[in-house]
């Protein structure tokens, strides 16, 4: 990475954590019966009775307080039974012994893998039921027929009885409780819901929570025996209120789905927004601050979470009659994602929120939102949209993002006037390449709900929409981690996509058969999920991303999804990289995003290998659906001790005029400062090397360009890495031969099988990425990489006189030693500044 000496170094440690689990009885089905320990009856019964007697004053106090404040539901106290460590709590018998007395077994859970806790509600006056059980136990009671009714099978499994405590009600993972007991957060509170009395229980809980200065949401989800509400407060507030604990059947940490925040009243939403706005740390409005420029349906900046990040002068429109405001409720939502990401992550936190970029908006489409594009007009409108903010603030660094696409996908990768315009703007073709631009485009969506029902087969038949086939833009598809479906009307529905798999909304390039066209999408970001009941598919807010609403006076939060949302998140990541490294080229930012991406396990399962190992064609199919996976900001920004990235920004002159002929001119040869001693010491340890080559081409979208890979791009670049035992001279000769072979249209047999794609598949479009996996010792001998040119119209269209232009490129090489604690960073830190590309004339 640039300026390595100043890099933050993240050392990530994965710790195994314990987990609280709902308790499941181990019934004997042909195996051993549960063990009932033999105990000293007098001693054990006496101890349980003493603990029960200690609860009586508390029960009386609770009743007095309940009557005093006029609670409407049934009076009573909640107590907990803890199992013995050497026995399995007979909680089912505990429940059956209490029938017809209003005693209710609320929840049973295992804590720390040792004890089982049963939470029991005991109505006023019914503690005597348990006293009688103990008396019968002490007296070894039997029926007239001599059958034991001494309750031994129950009481000998009970270790102790106590009043209700918060830890016994917590049924979520222990690590989800904040270490600081005074830190407030949102709880998911499961309340008792007695038949015919549910409203009274909920009313009582709200009153008691208010006394404890806890905030309870208006929204409630009803189940046959439980009511579930959200409550905001600290552990200490909850633990100090016996009355509050007395209402609760179980406690969990609230799952911060978008549906919860959307369901709040407008006063509640204002509270949340005000709290978040107070925690914002944003940069001053200077031209040095990078911008995300949204080319969409406009943005309503009056939203309290957007106004701090954009001025009125940052709003533009390609048609004055449209205005710059957002009537479609699309651009404003993408602005929220481009600024904050999925909003619920910040709303549910109390930490300061630091944002290093700002926003701009150009209204590119009047009111229809995404998929409103008309490729007969948008090429011209796109140029206007890009030049408008530049005319006002030309010195700003910005990433342009657009989720406006054509409604069909008839191009199948072939350049259109619209996608070619994006390529021309990215390469700054009209400005001789002096001011290249970074574009992030959505891949386009599958809007047909019938197609969602055909998931995942639907992904292969819905192709990326125009202008997503752009060579120079980052084209973004969608995946989803959202599988928590908690709307009251969704009981019959289940999420369509498994966690971590592709979203049912995303499109792919699986049917692009022309080998000349790029591999798309480049990456995927969160785009939400849909759900199905087996008959139909539908959208649900809990499966979508939370963002800003375009009418903040009536509703501050709303949800959005699909590749529109994914592209906004990608643009946000690009701006974060630009804020951290303002000197980087747009080509480099694009490369860092792709280089940091990884496939999820769910993606690999969607496209599994048919044999023992994945073939290159199987990897190609995976990329055409998932891109290179999900980018990671930390990985893009920092180098850790056992993984590092080297960034090289350079240029070469691909062609030269020799007499009347245009010839290939030169390649660049880079020596990589591998820590040889450390790598060789690892010997057969498996390591991974990623190489990413990013450059912008000048397009030539003529009919000739649409049929030949040589005529659409101005130039093409390639990379090659030295092989083990290969001399530098032989490495250079191999590259020379590869250049000649490609010009003649011949494809070399794969001689380096450890690459995921290899030379024959990776060199498509203007962004080339590949992954090599092998031993550390072998990697140590691969310390040279060459970047060299291949044919393009700058060479074949001599009359255009573009053959003398230089070609800029960005090269990222990263190595990782997964699971090995070895410092690769320090040995090369001092060597990076000395690395200089050496131009070498090609023998062609």
Order of alpha helices (4+ residues) and beta strands (2+ residues): beta-alpha-beta-alpha-beta-beta-alpha-alpha-beta-alpha-beta-alpha-beta-beta-alpha-alpha-beta-alpha-alpha-beta-beta-beta-alpha-alpha-beta-beta-alpha-beta-alpha-beta-alpha-alpha-beta-beta-beta-beta-beta-beta-beta-beta-alpha-alpha-alpha-alpha-alpha-beta-beta-beta-beta-alpha-beta-alpha-beta-alpha-alpha-beta-alpha-beta-alpha-beta-alpha-beta
